[in-house]
């Protein structure tokens, strides 16, 4: 079963269970997926769905930090609940040690010698780690590896 089918099935289950919070978040995700399909006239595969979920997760994290700064705990709770629902559809996240191993391998493959090669390394690493690791953490590890 594809990720898109799984999300659609979860929406039906949330409707049956009358879980309005979960249903709202899933509908938001399905709307974003449908918008992408209509805009680009494509059928989304699992990789594209994961990219959309990552974008929505990033938006939720940004919103949470803004709401915390404004001391709006009611909105923080709503965004946090949506974040939990969205994270359930992400693939298993890699540990920092596993990410460091992939980064070290990529640095040697590319033959990177310094910070000027960060784009080459990130290009290689991003394709391998998309959806499996937070790209902010990956970027920091690449930067650290290239400044040694």
Steps between C-alpha positions, in 0.01 A plus 500: 500500500640836402538782751229698320256207533592460866425867569164473321414190701599677825267787405211256467585344836518843666157582354354178639659563841382865495858609581466858376852616586666213314251526215573870452874442479464211256268706282757780503765254385278355228417851378871583473559177309208565264620857441843371399345244265276760334771766472759270347260257327673198651413200714690519829726214602604428859809721472295802394248437778783485756633832366157659551478358852849637578391844382188490718704382800744785452209746485359358825837527677538862386148581617560337837813709560314819399201420722727418794672836459157666506397289802201352315489159665157422351639527147817312596283206611311494168817515290668235717206263451519551123876441511453165673249386236730605215808337652320165507526489118874564487740209450718384789746777585871422498715553808770767505769229480343353186474847345864570588604178325311595182651851511854364544452261209363779280795728584745233388297412187487860386861565602395809694785705641329792668187708551492594130396138423195506729256519206644188339484303825148621586379407151618144546388468861157656446399231252602226745348651816183669373225432752728290718677783681452866587686687227596776747693244704649353183614844383666568836681166485619563144625844600683353800654224287627748241656740750721238668 
